Amino acid sequence: MAAYGAAVWAFAFAAVSAYWAIGGELGRETIAAEISQIPLANDPVVVWATAGLKALAGLLALALVRPWGRVFPWRLLIAAVWAIGLLLTLYGVANLVDHGRMIAGLRETLQVLGEQAARWHLLLWDPVWLLGGVLFLAAARRHRRGWHRERT
C-alpha cells in the first residue's frame, strides 16, 4: 500500500510542476514572494525536468509492486527507493526547521521568499515533502521485507 501512496504522491507533485511548466500561475505565490527573481523557477526546461523526475520517482515506487517492475535489478530498485525516501525526508525536515526558525523570528526571512511564502512552506510544502519521504521509506521497507519472505 505504501508503494501506491508514494506513487500517487509523486504523480500528484509531478502534475503540479507540469501545470507550472505550461504557464499556470495558481499557487506560485506560495513558493516565493518574488518568484520572478528566481531564475530556475521560471525556466520551463528546469520545471519540466522536475516534473519528469517526480514522475520517474512515482514509476520507481510502482515498480516495487507491479509485475513489470521485475525487469529492474532488485537491489538497484530498492536502493533507489530508499535513496529517494531519505532525500525527501531530509529535505522536508531541514526545510521545516529552517522555515520554522524564520516564522519564529530566529532567522531572517529571505526577501525573495517573503514571510507569506515562508508560512506556506512551513504549513504546506515542507510537510508535503516530508510525507513523500515517509511514503517512499515505508514502501522500500515494506517491499524489502515482502521480497525477503518470498525468497526464503
Buried (B, 14 or more C-beta within 10 A) or exposed (E): EBBBBBBBBBBEBBEBBBBBBEEEEEEBBBBBBEBEEEEEBEEEEBBBBBBBBBBBBBBBBBBBBEEEBEEBEBEEBBEBBBEBBBBBBEBBBEBBEBBBBBBEEEBEBEEBBBEEBBBBBBBEBBBBBBBBBBBBBBBBBBBBEEBEEEEE
